[in-house]
Amino acid sequence: MTTYGVTDIQNKPSLIKAMDIAQIIDRRKHTTLGYFISSKYEKQIRPLIDKIDREEKLAKLNKLKQHQDLEFAELGVDDGIK
């Protein structure tokens, strides 16, 4: 996999047209910003991205549900009997 710096892409935007799969890094901070994948691979990669996105959303919803369940348990349920 080829790595490109942010300044390389800023100085020569035509690099993006030549990229297939590349790692984008910030050389000043020595951090990876992300990965670039060409649109010609979208058919192969899109199902994986959708699956990961679905799993992340379900995990967030489950965590939210657990939090709400705890709030209701703390408040107690009014059964209407006095």
N, C-alpha and C positions, 0 to 999 in steps of 0.2 A: 504494500500500500504506500502510495506517495504522500508525503506531508507537505503542506503549503502554509506559509505564514500569512497573517492578515495583511501585512504591508505588501507582500508579493502580489496578492490578489488586487489590492487597491491600486498598485502601480501598473498592473497588467491584467485588466478584467477579462481579456480573451483567454486566460488560463482556464476559466470555468468551462469553456467550450471543449477544451482538450481533456478535461478530467473525466474519468469513469468512476472511480472510488478513491476518495482522498480524505486524509485527516487534516483538519484546519486547526492550526495552533497559534497561540500568541507567544512569540519568542521572547518578548520582554518580561512576561510574567511566568514563562515556562509552564503554561497550562494548555490543555486540549480544550478547544471551544466546541468541537463537534465533528461530524463526518459529513462529507458531501457524497451523494450517490446519484449518478446520472439517471435521468428519467427513462432511459431505455431499459433499465432494470426494474421499473415500477411494477410490472406484472408479476415478477417473482417476489418482490419485497412487500408489496402492499398487503397481502394476506397476513404476513407476520406482524406488520405494524398495526393493522386492525386488531389482531388477536391480543397483542400487548396492550393496546389502548383499552380494549374491552376489559381485560383483567385488572388494569389499574383503576378503571372506573368502578368495577365491582368491589375491589378492595376498599376504595374510599367510601362507597355506599355502606358496606358492611361495618366499617369503623364508625360511621355516622350513626347507624342503627344501634350499635352497641352503646354508644354514648347517650342516645336518646332513651334507650331502655334503662340505663342507669339513672337518668334524671327522673323518669317516671317511677322507678322503684324508690328513689329517695323521697319523692313527694307523697307517695302512697296513693292508693286508689280510694276514692269516696264511693262506698257502696250504697249510699242513700239511707242507711239505717241510723236513726237517732235515738 
